[in-house]
Amino acid sequence: MYTYKNYRTKKAFEEDVIAGKDVKIFQPGGMFTPPEASPSYTGKAYVEGPHFPLPHRWYAEVDVVEGRVVRVK
């Protein structure tokens, strides 16, 4: 899964989450969208960045509350 904003580094991603910005995640394409991509999802998810076609350079486990990332582990 990805964040809507294309973060180049995990540090930049974490800074926005800590600052309380509205960071949301999505699963690109495909007909099998996981529940973690739902705007009402609450729980654990995994994200990566930067977006394809660039090589992924960071990965993170996150806590999501009602579709919004609230903590990066």
PyRosetta script that sets phi, psi and omega in degrees:
from pyrosetta import init, pose_from_sequence

init()
pose = pose_from_sequence("MYTYKNYRTKKAFEEDVIAGKDVKIFQPGGMFTPPEASPSYTGKAYVEGPHFPLPHRWYAEVDVVEGRVVRVK")
pose.set_psi(1, 158.9)
pose.set_omega(1, -178.6)
pose.set_phi(2, -125.7)
pose.set_psi(2, 164.9)
pose.set_omega(2, 170.3)
pose.set_phi(3, -92.9)
pose.set_psi(3, 153.9)
pose.set_omega(3, 179.9)
pose.set_phi(4, -62.4)
pose.set_psi(4, -39.5)
pose.set_omega(4, 173.9)
pose.set_phi(5, -81.8)
pose.set_psi(5, 135.3)
pose.set_omega(5, -177.3)
pose.set_phi(6, -85.7)
pose.set_psi(6, 86.1)
pose.set_omega(6, -179.6)
pose.set_phi(7, -73.1)
pose.set_psi(7, 130.3)
pose.set_omega(7, 178.8)
pose.set_phi(8, -80.2)
pose.set_psi(8, -26.6)
pose.set_omega(8, -179.6)
pose.set_phi(9, -132.8)
pose.set_psi(9, 153.6)
pose.set_omega(9, 176.1)
pose.set_phi(10, -65.8)
pose.set_psi(10, -34.1)
pose.set_omega(10, 179.6)
pose.set_phi(11, -60.3)
pose.set_psi(11, -45.0)
pose.set_omega(11, 178.9)
pose.set_phi(12, -63.5)
pose.set_psi(12, -39.4)
pose.set_omega(12, 177.4)
pose.set_phi(13, -61.8)
pose.set_psi(13, -49.7)
pose.set_omega(13, 179.7)
pose.set_phi(14, -60.9)
pose.set_psi(14, -40.5)
pose.set_omega(14, -179.7)
pose.set_phi(15, -60.4)
pose.set_psi(15, -42.8)
pose.set_omega(15, 178.7)
pose.set_phi(16, -66.0)
pose.set_psi(16, -38.7)
pose.set_omega(16, 179.0)
pose.set_phi(17, -66.2)
pose.set_psi(17, -45.8)
pose.set_omega(17, 179.2)
pose.set_phi(18, -62.4)
pose.set_psi(18, -36.3)
pose.set_omega(18, 179.8)
pose.set_phi(19, -73.2)
pose.set_psi(19, -6.3)
pose.set_omega(19, 177.5)
pose.set_phi(20, 84.7)
pose.set_psi(20, 15.1)
pose.set_omega(20, 178.9)
pose.set_phi(21, -69.0)
pose.set_psi(21, 156.7)
pose.set_omega(21, -177.3)
pose.set_phi(22, -81.1)
pose.set_psi(22, 87.6)
pose.set_omega(22, -177.7)
pose.set_phi(23, -101.1)
pose.set_psi(23, 122.3)
pose.set_omega(23, -179.5)
pose.set_phi(24, -123.2)
pose.set_psi(24, 159.6)
pose.set_omega(24, -177.1)
pose.set_phi(25, -119.6)
pose.set_psi(25, 161.1)
pose.set_omega(25, 177.9)
pose.set_phi(26, -151.6)
pose.set_psi(26, 161.4)
pose.set_omega(26, 174.9)
pose.set_phi(27, -111.3)
pose.set_psi(27, 117.2)
pose.set_omega(27, -177.3)
pose.set_phi(28, -72.8)
pose.set_psi(28, 142.3)
pose.set_omega(28, 172.8)
pose.set_phi(29, 51.6)
pose.set_psi(29, -176.1)
pose.set_omega(29, 176.2)
pose.set_phi(30, 77.8)
pose.set_psi(30, 154.1)
pose.set_omega(30, 179.9)
pose.set_phi(31, -94.7)
pose.set_psi(31, -5.5)
pose.set_omega(31, 179.9)
pose.set_phi(32, -105.8)
pose.set_psi(32, 75.1)
pose.set_omega(32, -179.4)
pose.set_phi(33, -78.9)
pose.set_psi(33, 125.4)
pose.set_omega(33, -179.7)
pose.set_phi(34, -69.4)
pose.set_psi(34, 156.0)
pose.set_omega(34, -179.6)
pose.set_phi(35, -62.3)
pose.set_psi(35, -24.1)
pose.set_omega(35, -179.9)
pose.set_phi(36, -62.4)
pose.set_psi(36, -21.8)
pose.set_omega(36, -179.4)
pose.set_phi(37, -85.8)
pose.set_psi(37, -3.9)
pose.set_omega(37, -179.7)
pose.set_phi(38, -70.7)
pose.set_psi(38, 141.0)
pose.set_omega(38, 178.9)
pose.set_phi(39, -66.0)
pose.set_psi(39, -12.6)
pose.set_omega(39, 179.7)
pose.set_phi(40, -107.8)
pose.set_psi(40, 7.4)
pose.set_omega(40, -176.3)
pose.set_phi(41, -68.9)
pose.set_psi(41, 140.3)
pose.set_omega(41, 172.0)
pose.set_phi(42, -132.0)
pose.set_psi(42, 126.1)
pose.set_omega(42, -179.1)
pose.set_phi(43, 153.1)
pose.set_psi(43, -153.6)
pose.set_omega(43, -177.3)
pose.set_phi(44, -99.9)
pose.set_psi(44, 144.3)
pose.set_omega(44, 176.2)
pose.set_phi(45, -146.9)
pose.set_psi(45, 169.6)
pose.set_omega(45, 179.6)
pose.set_phi(46, -127.8)
pose.set_psi(46, 132.8)
pose.set_omega(46, -179.2)
pose.set_phi(47, -127.0)
pose.set_psi(47, 162.8)
pose.set_omega(47, 179.5)
pose.set_phi(48, -144.1)
pose.set_psi(48, 161.4)
pose.set_omega(48, 179.6)
pose.set_phi(49, -165.9)
pose.set_psi(49, 169.0)
pose.set_omega(49, -8.1)
pose.set_phi(50, -69.6)
pose.set_psi(50, 178.4)
pose.set_omega(50, -176.7)
pose.set_phi(51, -65.6)
pose.set_psi(51, 151.9)
pose.set_omega(51, 171.0)
pose.set_phi(52, -58.3)
pose.set_psi(52, 140.5)
pose.set_omega(52, 17.1)
pose.set_phi(53, -92.2)
pose.set_psi(53, 0.4)
pose.set_omega(53, 176.4)
pose.set_phi(54, -68.3)
pose.set_psi(54, 150.3)
pose.set_omega(54, 177.9)
pose.set_phi(55, -67.8)
pose.set_psi(55, 140.4)
pose.set_omega(55, 177.8)
pose.set_phi(56, -68.8)
pose.set_psi(56, 129.8)
pose.set_omega(56, -178.6)
pose.set_phi(57, -115.1)
pose.set_psi(57, -13.5)
pose.set_omega(57, 178.9)
pose.set_phi(58, -144.3)
pose.set_psi(58, 154.3)
pose.set_omega(58, 178.9)
pose.set_phi(59, -139.2)
pose.set_psi(59, 148.8)
pose.set_omega(59, -179.2)
pose.set_phi(60, -151.1)
pose.set_psi(60, 144.4)
pose.set_omega(60, 168.6)
pose.set_phi(61, -93.2)
pose.set_psi(61, 134.6)
pose.set_omega(61, -176.5)
pose.set_phi(62, -132.0)
pose.set_psi(62, 155.7)
pose.set_omega(62, 170.2)
pose.set_phi(63, -101.0)
pose.set_psi(63, 133.2)
pose.set_omega(63, -177.5)
pose.set_phi(64, -120.6)
pose.set_psi(64, 135.0)
pose.set_omega(64, 175.7)
pose.set_phi(65, -125.2)
pose.set_psi(65, 116.4)
pose.set_omega(65, -178.4)
pose.set_phi(66, 48.4)
pose.set_psi(66, 48.3)
pose.set_omega(66, 174.8)
pose.set_phi(67, 83.7)
pose.set_psi(67, -1.3)
pose.set_omega(67, -176.0)
pose.set_phi(68, -113.9)
pose.set_psi(68, 131.9)
pose.set_omega(68, 178.3)
pose.set_phi(69, -72.0)
pose.set_psi(69, 124.7)
pose.set_omega(69, -178.8)
pose.set_phi(70, -116.6)
pose.set_psi(70, -13.6)
pose.set_omega(70, -179.7)
pose.set_phi(71, -156.3)
pose.set_psi(71, 137.8)
pose.set_omega(71, 176.0)
pose.set_phi(72, -110.7)
pose.set_psi(72, 130.5)
pose.set_omega(72, -179.2)
pose.set_phi(73, -102.7)
pose.dump_pdb("model.pdb")
